[in-house]
């Protein structure tokens, strides 16, 4: 209900004389015919109501808000009132502001009733910026961006690019610079990794996403032999093995070795400043020479500015491959056949000695790399602080409560499903990603691969899920709720004492309309995202478009979807007023585990209870996931001590 407003003296503007009946004078503030009304809730009905209140026709309203140089057609207002079109360009949104001013309504009154409030407006004008980037920027620019001074526009663009699109951390800046230099060797038959453009998932070396060349046939065959050795169910006759790689580990090690070979092959005088080994001369046999590894770790140090744990891990990798009895390189002396002298790296005499004494050469490199790994560990620095993007959340009294604000913002700005079914489906998908992440504390892989039991179908058995190495969300009649069941073998830490060989099982709580939105997503929204594409069976599916018919998320696209939700709904934007958390930066789904662990630590001080939330051990929580601040420890202790004074 709206109350009476104080009348203002109407300002009269003399209209230009035209043939025919004389037009009514244009009044800046027409007097309302009635002062009490009930908001109808939809944009076109609200516009019609206030036009009726002030005695305006579409023609009269158009004359009252139009200015010289404007391109708004009066028929556009007719379409707005009829509900056949809505304002979606920057110029149209500016006209809404003028209508609000004319009817003396609060600023943003009509904008709040649009059926898709978070839709990026059209009509953005930025010189020298590609249209693809303009579409990304449009989400985060104010409606009056085109009318602002040039310096202010540049400041806004700089802020959005740094804090929203890229993330203002030192590691993100290093990633952006590294993306410009292509040198890594690809093994597409083994990894199948595609480029992710400018989006780099957490923990992924940017060099891997901009590989320059495919591996030569000889090197590709050696890599395939190594992967087969480390992933086969049964070890090849005549070989001995210690440890097996799963699919993710295999892809990671393949890419990391490709990065090393790419550095060796890169031109010495180029931006990469590699060693310049001819592509055809690259082989795994090179890895038994200490000079190769000393050059590589020092090259990494020069490139990054300091040593990190990454170099120590690579040295341990070659250490495991040359380990006595079970190392693949040690058991493959034929690798020496493709060796050839490379100036300042190995000589003909060293190659011949390796061929004649392969075991001795493996002993030498095994001892060398393990010693180097210990030396590097003593001086290694942490380049990527995983907590930095979410520090405002971790520092809050209730980290989970703070993160929950993002999910509430998604629902607050939910598009009208009748007019925008696909956009509404995408918003609910983002909502469920974050909500299930907060309830389950799963790693990105487990959440991405979570299957769904559709209505009318029987749930998969534990044995079926074990063979798939995936979990499933299904309705449980016994529990009377949505249940998530994931076999232990599907987890990265399947051998952890947390599981003890038993599956992870959790009934989701029906809080905050979770069940209603989950049921709607499974029954309606998910089908809208799939369109006519093949159903991958997972709960979360991509939006299928004409240019992309694959509905299954991979590790990069799932990360992008989560990051996009944070950019649009989480990061507070001082120029638009949208977003809910000041200082938040873009991040991926793995950070949700940090939020859960830190929240429980702040509330209980128990590493054990925090480990339950993320399916891990107290030792791992204490080492990796708990950002437990001293003041929180003191506050917990003070709570107990203060009870003495209260009792007195």
C-alpha positions in Angstrom: 0.0 0.0 0.0 1.4 3.4 -1.0 0.6 6.5 1.1 -0.1 10.1 0.0 2.8 12.1 -1.4 3.2 15.9 -1.1 2.1 17.6 -4.2 4.7 19.5 -6.3 3.9 22.4 -8.5 3.8 21.0 -12.1 6.2 22.3 -14.6 4.7 23.1 -17.9 6.5 22.8 -21.2 5.0 24.4 -24.3 4.6 21.8 -27.1 5.4 22.6 -30.7 2.3 23.5 -32.7 1.2 20.8 -35.2 -1.7 20.5 -37.7 -4.9 19.0 -36.2 -6.1 19.0 -32.6 -3.8 20.7 -30.2 -1.7 18.3 -28.1 -2.0 18.5 -24.4 0.9 20.3 -22.7 3.8 18.1 -21.5 3.9 18.2 -17.7 7.0 17.0 -15.9 5.2 15.9 -12.8 1.5 15.1 -13.6 -0.8 15.0 -10.5 -2.0 11.5 -9.6 -5.7 10.8 -9.8 -5.5 8.6 -6.7 -2.7 8.2 -4.1 -3.4 4.7 -2.7 -2.5 1.6 -4.7 -1.4 -2.0 -4.3 1.7 -3.1 -6.3 0.6 -5.7 -8.8 4.1 -7.4 -8.7 4.7 -7.6 -12.5 6.4 -5.0 -14.5 3.9 -4.5 -17.3 0.9 -4.3 -14.8 2.8 -1.9 -12.6 3.6 0.4 -15.5 -0.1 0.3 -16.7 -1.2 1.1 -13.1 0.9 4.2 -12.7 0.1 5.4 -16.2 -3.6 5.1 -15.2 -2.9 6.9 -11.9 -1.5 9.9 -13.7 -3.8 9.9 -16.7 -1.0 9.1 -19.2 -1.4 7.4 -22.5 1.5 5.7 -24.1 1.8 8.7 -26.4 1.7 11.2 -23.5 4.2 9.2 -21.4 6.6 9.0 -24.4 6.4 12.8 -24.9 7.0 13.3 -21.2 10.3 11.4 -21.0 11.8 11.7 -24.5 14.8 14.0 -25.0 16.6 15.3 -28.1 18.8 12.5 -29.5 16.8 9.6 -27.9 15.9 6.7 -30.0 13.0 5.3 -27.9 9.9 4.6 -30.1 6.5 5.2 -28.5 5.4 1.8 -29.7 8.0 0.3 -27.4 6.1 1.7 -24.4 3.0 0.0 -25.8 4.8 -3.3 -26.0 6.0 -2.8 -22.4 2.4 -2.2 -21.2 1.1 -5.2 -23.2 3.8 -7.4 -21.7 5.1 -8.6 -25.1 8.5 -6.9 -24.5 10.6 -5.8 -21.5 13.4 -3.2 -21.2 16.8 -4.9 -21.6 19.1 -2.3 -23.1 21.0 0.3 -21.2 19.0 3.1 -22.9 15.7 1.4 -22.0 16.7 1.1 -18.4 17.6 4.8 -18.5 14.0 5.4 -19.7 12.7 3.5 -16.7 14.5 5.8 -14.5 12.9 8.8 -16.2 9.4 7.2 -15.8 10.1 6.7 -12.1 11.2 10.3 -11.8 8.1 11.5 -13.6 5.7 9.5 -11.4 7.8 10.3 -8.3 8.5 6.7 -7.5 11.5 5.3 -5.6 14.6 4.8 -7.7 14.7 1.2 -9.1 11.0 0.7 -8.5 10.3 -0.7 -12.0 13.7 -2.4 -12.3 12.9 -4.5 -9.3 9.9 -5.9 -11.1 11.6 -7.1 -14.2 11.3 -10.8 -14.7 15.0 -11.3 -15.1 16.7 -8.7 -12.9 20.3 -10.0 -13.3 20.2 -10.2 -17.1 23.1 -8.4 -18.7 21.7 -5.4 -20.5 22.5 -4.7 -24.1 23.7 -1.6 -25.7 27.1 -1.5 -24.0 29.6 0.7 -25.8 33.3 0.1 -25.0 35.8 1.1 -27.7 38.6 -1.4 -28.3 37.0 -4.3 -26.4 36.0 -7.4 -28.2 32.2 -8.2 -28.2 32.9 -11.5 -26.3 34.5 -9.6 -23.5 31.8 -6.9 -23.6 29.2 -9.6 -22.9 31.1 -10.8 -19.8 31.6 -7.2 -18.6 27.9 -6.2 -19.1 26.9 -8.3 -16.1 29.0 -6.1 -13.8 28.6 -2.6 -15.1 26.1 0.0 -13.9 23.1 0.9 -16.0 24.4 4.4 -16.6 27.8 3.2 -17.7 27.6 4.8 -21.2 26.7 8.2 -19.7 29.6 8.3 -17.1 32.8 10.3 -17.8 35.6 8.5 -19.6 37.9 8.3 -16.6 35.1 6.9 -14.4 34.3 4.3 -17.0 38.0 3.2 -17.2 38.1 2.9 -13.4 35.0 0.7 -13.4 36.4 -1.5 -16.1 39.7 -1.9 -14.3 38.0 -2.8 -11.1 35.7 -5.4 -12.7 38.5 -7.0 -14.6 40.7 -7.2 -11.6 38.3 -8.2 -8.8 35.5 -10.0 -10.7 36.8 -11.5 -13.9 40.3 -12.5 -12.9 40.7 -12.2 -9.1 43.1 -9.8 -7.6 45.7 -12.1 -6.2 49.4 -12.4 -7.0 49.0 -16.0 -8.2 46.2 -14.9 -10.6 48.4 -12.2 -12.0 51.2 -14.8 -12.5 48.7 -17.1 -14.2 47.6 -14.3 -16.6 51.2 -13.7 -17.6 52.0 -17.4 -18.0 49.0 -17.9 -20.2 50.6 -15.7 -22.9 53.6 -18.1 -23.3 52.9 -21.3 -25.1 55.4 -24.1 -24.7 54.1 -27.3 -23.1 54.1 -30.6 -25.0 50.6 -32.1 -25.4 49.7 -35.7 -25.2 46.1 -35.5 -26.4 45.6 -39.2 -26.8 46.2 -39.6 -23.1 44.8 -36.5 -21.4 42.2 -35.0 -23.8 42.4 -31.7 -22.0 41.0 -28.8 -23.8 41.8 -25.1 -23.5 39.7 -23.2 -21.0 40.3 -19.7 -22.4 41.1 -17.2 -19.6 39.6 -19.3 -16.8 42.1 -21.4 -14.9 40.8 -23.9 -12.3 42.4 -23.8 -8.9 45.6 -25.9 -8.6 46.0 -26.2 -12.4 49.3 -24.9 -13.8 48.4 -22.3 -16.4 51.1 -23.6 -18.7 49.2 -26.9 -19.1 46.2 -25.1 -20.7 48.2 -23.4 -23.4 50.3 -26.2 -24.7 52.1 -25.4 -27.9 52.8 -28.7 -29.7 51.8 -32.3 -29.8 54.5 -34.8 -28.6 56.6 -36.5 -31.4 55.7 -40.1 -32.0 58.7 -41.6 -30.1 58.0 -39.6 -27.0 54.2 -40.2 -27.3 54.8 -44.0 -27.4 57.1 -43.9 -24.3 54.5 -41.9 -22.4 51.8 -44.3 -23.4 53.9 -47.2 -22.1 54.4 -45.5 -18.8 50.7 -44.7 -18.4 49.8 -48.3 -19.3 52.4 -49.6 -16.7 50.9 -47.4 -13.9 47.2 -47.9 -14.7 46.8 -51.5 -15.8 44.9 -53.8 -13.5 47.6 -56.5 -13.9 51.3 -55.7 -14.2 52.9 -56.7 -17.4 54.8 -60.0 -17.2 58.4 -59.3 -16.3 57.7 -56.0 -14.6 57.2 -55.2 -10.9 55.2 -52.2 -9.7 54.5 -50.3 -6.5 51.3 -48.2 -6.6 48.7 -47.6 -9.3 47.6 -44.3 -10.8 43.9 -43.6 -11.2 42.5 -41.6 -14.1 43.0 -38.2 -12.5 46.5 -38.9 -11.3 47.5 -40.3 -14.7 46.3 -37.2 -16.5 48.0 -35.0 -14.0 51.4 -36.7 -14.2 51.2 -36.9 -18.0 50.6 -33.1 -18.2 53.4 -32.3 -15.7 55.9 -34.4 -17.7 54.7 -32.7 -20.8 55.4 -29.4 -19.2 59.0 -30.4 -18.5 59.6 -31.7 -22.0 58.1 -28.5 -23.4 60.5 -26.4 -21.3 63.4 -28.5 -22.6 62.3 -28.0 -26.2 61.5 -24.2 -26.0 63.8 -21.8 -27.7 66.5 -20.4 -25.5 66.1 -16.8 -26.9 62.4 -16.7 -26.7 60.1 -15.5 -23.9 60.1 -18.9 -22.3 63.9 -19.1 -22.4 64.0 -22.9 -22.7 66.9 -25.2 -23.4 66.3 -25.7 -27.1 66.4 -29.5 -27.3 65.2 -30.6 -30.8 61.7 -32.0 -30.6 62.7 -35.3 -32.2 65.4 -35.8 -29.5 63.0 -35.6 -26.5 62.8 -38.9 -24.7 62.3 -40.4 -21.2 65.9 -41.5 -21.4 66.9 -37.9 -20.8 65.4 -38.0 -17.3 68.3 -40.2 -15.9 70.8 -37.3 -16.2 71.1 -35.1 -13.1 72.0 -32.1 -15.2 68.6 -32.2 -16.8 66.8 -32.0 -13.5 69.1 -29.3 -12.1 68.5 -27.2 -15.1 64.7 -27.7 -15.0 64.2 -26.9 -11.3 66.4 -23.8 -11.6 64.5 -22.8 -14.7 61.3 -23.1 -12.7 62.7 -21.0 -9.9 63.8 -18.2 -12.4 60.4 -18.2 -14.0 58.4 -18.0 -10.8 60.9 -16.1 -8.6 61.2 -18.8 -5.9 61.0 -22.6 -5.4 57.6 -24.2 -4.6 56.5 -27.6 -3.5 55.7 -28.4 -7.2 59.4 -28.8 -8.0 59.9 -31.2 -5.0 56.9 -33.3 -6.2 58.4 -33.6 -9.7 61.7 -34.7 -8.3 59.9 -37.3 -6.2 58.1 -38.5 -9.3 61.3 -39.3 -11.1 62.6 -40.8 -7.9 59.7 -43.3 -7.9 60.2 -44.1 -11.6 63.9 -45.0 -10.9 63.2 -46.8 -7.6 65.0 -50.1 -7.3 63.0 -53.2 -8.4 59.7 -51.3 -9.1 60.7 -48.1 -11.0 59.4 -48.1 -14.6 62.5 -46.3 -16.0 64.8 -48.7 -14.2 63.0 -51.6 -15.8 63.0 -50.1 -19.3 66.7 -49.9 -20.4 65.6 -49.6 -24.0 65.0 -45.9 -23.3 68.7 -45.4 -23.7 68.5 -46.4 -27.4 67.0 -43.0 -28.5 69.5 -40.9 -26.6 71.8 -38.6 -28.5 74.3 -36.0 -27.3 73.0 -32.5 -26.5 75.6 -29.8 -25.8 75.7 -28.7 -22.1 73.1 -31.3 -21.1 74.7 -34.8 -21.8 77.8 -36.0 -23.7 78.4 -39.1 -25.8 80.5 -40.6 -23.1 77.7 -40.1 -20.5 75.2 -41.7 -22.9 77.4 -44.7 -23.5 78.0 -45.1 -19.8 74.3 -45.1 -19.2 73.7 -47.8 -21.9 76.4 -50.0 -20.4 75.3 -49.5 -16.8 71.6 -48.6 -16.7 71.2 -49.8 -13.1 74.1 -47.7 -12.0 72.7 -44.6 -13.8 69.3 -45.1 -12.2 70.9 -45.4 -8.8 72.7 -42.1 -9.4 69.6 -40.2 -10.5 67.4 -41.8 -7.7 69.8 -40.6 -5.0 70.3 -37.2 -6.7 66.6 -36.2 -7.1 65.6 -37.3 -3.6 68.4 -35.2 -2.1 67.4 -32.2 -4.3 63.8 -32.6 -3.2 64.8 -32.3 0.5 66.9 -29.2 -0.3 64.1 -27.5 -2.2 61.5 -28.3 0.6 63.6 -26.3 3.0 63.3 -23.1 1.0 60.0 -23.7 -0.8 57.4 -20.9 -0.6 53.6 -21.1 -1.1 52.6 -19.2 -4.2 48.9 -19.9 -4.2 47.1 -19.3 -1.0 43.8 -21.2 -1.4 42.2 -19.2 1.4 42.8 -15.8 -0.1 39.7 -15.5 -2.4 37.4 -16.4 0.5 39.1 -14.6 3.4 36.0 -12.4 4.0 34.0 -15.5 4.6 36.5 -17.3 6.7 36.9 -14.2 8.9 33.2 -14.0 9.5 31.8 -15.3 12.8 29.7 -17.8 10.9 31.5 -18.8 7.6 28.6 -21.1 6.5 26.1 -18.4 7.2 28.1 -15.9 5.2 28.4 -18.2 2.2 24.7 -19.0 2.5 24.0 -15.3 1.5 25.1 -16.2 -2.0 22.4 -18.9 -2.3 19.8 -16.5 -1.0 20.8 -13.8 -3.5 20.4 -16.4 -6.3 16.8 -17.0 -5.2 16.1 -13.3 -4.7 17.0 -12.5 -8.3 15.5 -15.7 -9.8 14.2 -15.1 -13.4 10.6 -15.7 -14.2 10.4 -19.3 -15.4 7.4 -18.6 -17.7 9.3 -16.0 -19.7 12.9 -17.3 -19.2 12.8 -21.1 -18.6 16.4 -21.7 -19.4 17.8 -18.8 -17.5 15.7 -19.9 -14.5 17.0 -23.4 -14.8 20.6 -22.1 -14.8 20.0 -20.0 -11.7 18.5 -23.0 -9.8 21.4 -25.2 -11.0 23.8 -22.6 -9.5 21.7 -22.5 -6.3 21.8 -26.3 -5.9 25.6 -26.5 -6.7 26.3 -24.2 -3.8 23.7 -25.6 -1.4 24.7 -29.2 -1.9 28.3 -28.2 -1.6 27.5 -26.6 1.8 25.7 -29.7 3.0 28.0 -32.4 1.6 31.5 -30.9 1.7 32.5 -33.0 -1.4 35.5 -32.5 -3.6 34.8 -31.0 -7.0 35.1 -34.4 -8.8 32.6 -36.2 -6.5 30.0 -33.3 -6.7 30.5 -33.0 -10.5 30.1 -36.8 -11.1 27.1 -37.2 -8.7 24.4 -39.2 -10.5 20.7 -38.7 -10.1 17.9 -41.3 -9.8 15.1 -39.8 -11.9 11.5 -40.2 -10.8 10.0 -43.6 -11.7 13.4 -45.3 -11.9 15.0 -47.7 -9.4 18.1 -46.4 -7.6 21.4 -47.8 -8.5 22.8 -50.5 -6.2 26.1 -50.0 -4.2 27.8 -52.4 -6.5 26.7 -50.5 -9.6 28.0 -47.2 -8.1 31.3 -48.9 -7.1 31.8 -50.0 -10.7 31.1 -46.4 -11.9 33.1 -44.9 -9.0 30.4 -42.4 -8.6 27.7 -41.5 -6.1 24.0 -40.9 -6.6 21.3 -38.7 -5.1 17.9 -40.5 -4.8 14.7 -40.3 -2.9 14.6 -42.6 0.1 11.2 -43.7 1.3 12.8 -45.2 4.4 14.4 -41.9 5.4 11.6 -39.8 3.9 14.1 -37.5 2.2 16.7 -37.0 -0.5 19.7 -39.3 0.2 23.2 -39.1 -1.2 25.1 -42.4 -1.4 28.7 -42.5 -2.6 31.0 -45.6 -2.4 34.3 -45.1 -0.7 36.2 -46.1 -3.8 34.9 -42.9 -5.5 36.8 -40.7 -3.1 40.4 -39.4 -3.6 41.2 -40.6 0.0 39.3 -43.9 -0.3 41.9 -45.6 2.0 41.4 -43.0 4.7 40.3 -44.2 8.2 37.2 -42.0 7.8 35.6 -44.5 5.4 37.0 -47.8 6.7 35.7 -49.4 3.5 32.1 -48.2 4.1 30.2 -45.8 1.7 29.4 -42.2 2.4 25.6 -41.9 3.1 23.8 -38.7 4.1 20.1 -37.6 4.1 19.9 -34.0 3.1 17.9 -31.7 5.5 14.8 -30.0 4.2 15.9 -26.5 5.1 15.5 -23.3 3.2 13.2 -24.8 0.6 16.0 -27.2 -0.5 13.6 -30.1 -1.3 11.2 -27.9 -3.3 14.0 -26.5 -5.5 15.7 -29.9 -5.8 12.5 -31.6 -6.9 11.7 -28.7 -9.4 15.2 -29.0 -10.8 15.0 -32.7 -11.3 11.5 -32.7 -12.7 11.6 -29.6 -14.9 14.7 -27.4 -15.0 17.1 -30.2 -15.8 15.2 -31.1 -18.9 15.2 -27.5 -20.0 19.0 -27.5 -19.8 19.4 -30.8 -21.7 17.0 -29.9 -24.5 17.4 -32.8 -27.0 20.9 -33.8 -26.0 21.9 -37.2 -24.6 21.4 -37.4 -20.8 24.8 -38.1 -19.1 22.9 -39.2 -16.0 24.5 -36.7 -13.6 22.6 -34.3 -11.4 24.3 -31.2 -12.8 24.2 -30.8 -16.6 25.5 -28.1 -18.8 23.2 -25.8 -20.8 23.1 -27.5 -24.2 23.4 -25.1 -27.2 23.7 -25.5 -30.9 27.5 -25.1 -30.6 27.9 -27.6 -27.8 25.8 -30.8 -27.6 27.7 -32.5 -24.8 25.7 -32.0 -21.6 28.3 -33.6 -19.2 30.6 -31.3 -17.2 34.3 -31.9 -17.1 36.7 -30.6 -14.4 37.2 -27.3 -16.2 33.6 -26.5 -17.2 32.3 -27.4 -13.7 34.8 -25.1 -12.2 33.7 -22.3 -14.6 30.1 -22.8 -13.7 30.8 -22.4 -10.0 33.1 -19.4 -10.5 30.5 -17.8 -12.7 27.9 -18.1 -9.9 30.3 -16.4 -7.5 31.0 -13.6 -9.9 27.3 -12.8 -10.6 25.8 -13.3 -7.1 28.6 -13.4 -4.6 31.0 -10.6 -5.2 29.7 -7.2 -4.0 30.0 -4.6 -6.7 30.2 -1.0 -5.5 29.2 0.3 -8.9 26.0 -1.8 -9.3 25.1 -2.6 -5.7 24.7 -6.2 -6.7 26.4 -9.1 -4.9 26.4 -9.8 -1.2 30.0 -10.2 0.2 32.5 -7.4 0.1 36.1 -8.4 -0.7 35.1 -11.8 -2.0 37.1 -13.0 -5.1 36.3 -15.6 -7.8 36.9 -19.2 -6.7 36.0 -22.8 -7.4 34.1 -25.5 -5.6 37.0 -26.8 -3.6 36.9 -23.7 -1.3 33.6 -24.8 0.1 35.5 -27.5 2.1 37.6 -24.7 3.7 34.4 -22.9 4.6 32.9 -25.9 6.3 36.0 -26.9 8.1 36.6 -23.4 9.4 33.0 -22.9 10.4 33.1 -26.0 12.7 36.5 -25.1 14.0 35.2 -21.6 15.0 32.1 -23.1 16.6 33.7 -26.1 18.4 37.4 -25.9 18.2 37.4 -29.6 17.3 39.5 -30.9 14.3 37.7 -34.2 14.6 34.2 -32.7 14.1 35.5 -30.6 11.3 36.9 -33.7 9.6 33.4 -35.3 9.6 32.1 -32.4 7.4 34.7 -33.0 4.6 35.2 -36.8 4.8 38.7 -36.6 6.1 40.9 -37.2 9.1 41.6 -34.6 11.9 45.3 -34.6 10.9 44.5 -33.5 7.4 42.1 -30.9 8.6 44.7 -29.5 10.9 47.2 -29.4 8.1 45.2 -28.2 5.1 41.7 -27.1 5.7 41.4 -25.2 9.0 42.0 -21.5 8.9 41.7 -21.3 12.7 42.4 -17.8 13.9 44.0 -17.1 17.3 41.1 -14.8 18.4 38.7 -17.6 17.8 40.7 -19.9 20.0 40.8 -17.3 22.7 37.1 -16.7 22.4 36.3 -20.4 22.8 38.5 -20.6 25.9 37.0 -17.4 27.3 33.5 -18.8 26.9 34.4 -21.7 29.3 36.3 -19.5 31.8 33.6 -16.8 31.9 31.1 -19.4 33.2 32.9 -19.3 36.5 32.2 -15.6 36.9 28.6 -16.0 35.8 28.1 -18.7 38.4 29.5 -16.5 41.1 
